[in-house]
Amino acid sequence: MNEEWRPIPGYEGYYEVSNIGRVRSLNRYTKSGWGTPVFHPSQMMKCRVVSNGYRHVKLTKDGRRWEPLVHRLVAEAFLPNPQNLPQVNHKDGDKSNDIVSNLEWCTHSDNQLHSRRILKRVCGLPRKRVECIDTGEVFETAHHAARAYNLNPGGVYYVCEGKNRHAGGMHFKYAN
């Protein structure tokens, strides 16, 4: 893939982003504290991966710092968004793969469905069968047990994990 560079909106003349997910600063002059010009040569910007797995980059303009997500910069520069969708999805699920062909604009619910259906990620509480000790009923998940007794699913889960003794006066455990 040939690398193509485009300016970052709002940072034209300062930074550019490429279609393969790299960010670079551009040659420019600034003024020192004494008012003399200082030359800053173009260089590749270091991206860092934070705890959520996404790549960030530090950009500075007029003394203000901004740390945008790299995949979002790539999408804004290279992908049309005629429906004004709010989120960018990584098609392969790899949050560090910011190549434009791996990105797409989507809604929050599209992003969540992609995570569950395509990538087989389990969101929320673990899917283990739960038994109500008081009645002997067995449920497919903590959520189903909570719904049956009008309880908070997190409360049922905490009882099964041994973090609480009961939820709404009811006692639960993971079923065998």
Phi and psi in degrees as a GROMACS rama.xvg file:
@    title "Ramachandran Plot"
@    xaxis  label "Phi"
@    yaxis  label "Psi"
@TYPE xy
-75.7365  134.009  ASN-2
-80.7796  125.862  GLU-3
-117.254  136.854  GLU-4
-111.15  139.339  TRP-5
-135.889  150.23  ARG-6
-67.7453  148.643  PRO-7
-83.1785  123.7  ILE-8
-54.7347  130.976  PRO-9
88.6514  -13.2741  GLY-10
-127.011  26.3156  TYR-11
-58.5637  136.337  GLU-12
83.9056  -6.99976  GLY-13
-112.728  -48.9249  TYR-14
-140.475  154.706  TYR-15
-134.804  154.941  GLU-16
-121.746  147.096  VAL-17
-106.469  165.542  SER-18
-72.0561  -6.79097  ASN-19
-106.832  10.7311  ILE-20
89.3363  23.7393  GLY-21
-105.903  152.71  ARG-22
-125.453  137.61  VAL-23
-135.549  151.01  ARG-24
-87.8415  160.072  SER-25
-106.991  156.875  LEU-26
-56.6949  133.304  ASN-27
-163.333  162.252  ARG-28
-110.032  141.971  TYR-29
-127.15  172.356  THR-30
-102.226  137.222  LYS-31
-76.4926  177.882  SER-32
-60.1909  -22.4998  GLY-33
-95.203  0.583997  TRP-34
89.0775  4.38937  GLY-35
-87.3548  146.985  THR-36
-71.0773  140.518  PRO-37
-124.56  126.561  VAL-38
-87.1162  132.777  PHE-39
-117.464  111.371  HIS-40
-73.2694  155.645  PRO-41
-61.6644  141.602  SER-42
-154.415  156.4  GLN-43
-74.0954  137.512  MET-44
-87.451  141.608  MET-45
-80.6671  131.07  LYS-46
-100.903  145.927  CYS-47
-123.226  146.136  ARG-48
-98.3685  124.633  VAL-49
-96.7065  179.657  VAL-50
-58.4401  -26.7743  SER-51
-82.3069  -0.547653  ASN-52
92.1403  -7.85564  GLY-53
-87.3799  151.665  TYR-54
-90.1566  133.099  ARG-55
-118.763  158.309  HIS-56
-137.857  145.87  VAL-57
-95.5925  121.138  LYS-58
-116.112  143.88  LEU-59
-131.452  135.695  THR-60
-148.621  127.063  LYS-61
54.2519  38.3752  ASP-62
79.7064  0.700703  GLY-63
-104.705  134.949  ARG-64
-102.141  143.268  ARG-65
-138.35  135.786  TRP-66
-119.783  79.3492  GLU-67
-79.4098  160.913  PRO-68
-77.1825  133.496  LEU-69
-64.6736  -41.5361  VAL-70
-63.049  -31.6683  HIS-71
-70.8722  -39.2699  ARG-72
-61.743  -43.2163  LEU-73
-62.5273  -47.4421  VAL-74
-62.4968  -44.0548  ALA-75
-64.7249  -32.6807  GLU-76
-83.0102  -31.7375  ALA-77
-118.569  -20.7873  PHE-78
-108.07  123.966  LEU-79
-66.1186  147.64  PRO-80
-134.297  66.29  ASN-81
-64.3053  -26.4719  PRO-82
-89.6494  1.44177  GLN-83
56.4283  46.3496  ASN-84
-71.8746  144.931  LEU-85
-86.716  -20.5769  PRO-86
-123.149  159.38  GLN-87
-115.376  127.18  VAL-88
-103.987  139.356  ASN-89
-88.8975  112.268  HIS-90
-58.9354  -38.5381  LYS-91
-89.1472  -0.942334  ASP-92
81.8675  -5.45147  GLY-93
-87.4427  107.655  ASP-94
-67.7472  -13.734  LYS-95
-98.0416  -1.34756  SER-96
-93.7795  89.2931  ASN-97
-98.0921  23.9659  ASP-98
-69.0085  138.475  ILE-99
-56.413  -34.9985  VAL-100
-68.6616  -14.7738  SER-101
-95.4781  0.139476  ASN-102
-113.835  151.493  LEU-103
-153.387  147.388  GLU-104
-77.3112  144.193  TRP-105
-158.545  173.459  CYS-106
-89.9458  169.736  THR-107
-60.8518  -44.4689  HIS-108
-67.2876  -36.7827  SER-109
-59.5127  -42.4676  ASP-110
-62.7357  -43.7352  ASN-111
-66.4573  -43.5482  GLN-112
-63.3473  -40.5378  LEU-113
-60.4257  -42.7857  HIS-114
-61.3227  -42.555  SER-115
-79.8663  -49.9867  ARG-116
-79.3921  -46.8193  ARG-117
-83.5052  -45.6836  ILE-118
-92.4237  -6.05273  LEU-119
59.9937  35.3631  LYS-120
-87.7013  139.9  ARG-121
-96.053  122.19  VAL-122
-104.878  145.882  CYS-123
86.5806  -145.806  GLY-124
-74.5204  150.421  LEU-125
-61.5926  147.447  PRO-126
-94.1458  80.9953  ARG-127
-122.371  148.304  LYS-128
-68.4586  140.804  ARG-129
-122.963  136.507  VAL-130
-112.597  133.651  GLU-131
-85.7488  114.306  CYS-132
-64.0504  -34.9782  ILE-133
-67.7328  -35.314  ASP-134
-113.296  -17.7352  THR-135
83.708  -0.465531  GLY-136
-69.9624  144.182  GLU-137
-116.292  135.533  VAL-138
-121.684  154.973  PHE-139
-66.0527  -35.9309  GLU-140
-146.077  168.887  THR-141
-62.441  -33.8917  ALA-142
-63.3528  -43.0827  HIS-143
-65.0596  -40.8281  HIS-144
-64.1738  -42.7631  ALA-145
-63.0067  -40.7885  ALA-146
-63.5291  -39.6232  ARG-147
-63.8489  -32.948  ALA-148
-110.673  12.7993  TYR-149
55.8959  50.2849  ASN-150
-119.877  169.983  LEU-151
-79.2242  128.47  ASN-152
-57.5503  -36.1893  PRO-153
-62.9624  -35.4066  GLY-154
-65.0906  -42.1297  GLY-155
-65.0337  -43.658  VAL-156
-59.7129  -45.1465  TYR-157
-62.4414  -35.7908  TYR-158
-66.7841  -44.7232  VAL-159
-62.1685  -33.7417  CYS-160
-81.9262  -5.81829  GLU-161
82.5743  12.2332  GLY-162
-84.5763  -27.1259  LYS-163
-128.664  156.981  ASN-164
-84.2732  -31.1678  ARG-165
-155.847  164.802  HIS-166
-129.17  114.796  ALA-167
59.6232  31.8559  GLY-168
81.8852  -1.73286  GLY-169
-101.953  150.005  MET-170
-114.428  135.718  HIS-171
-132.756  158.674  PHE-172
-152.328  162.198  LYS-173
-71.7224  135.208  TYR-174
-79.7591  150.981  ALA-175
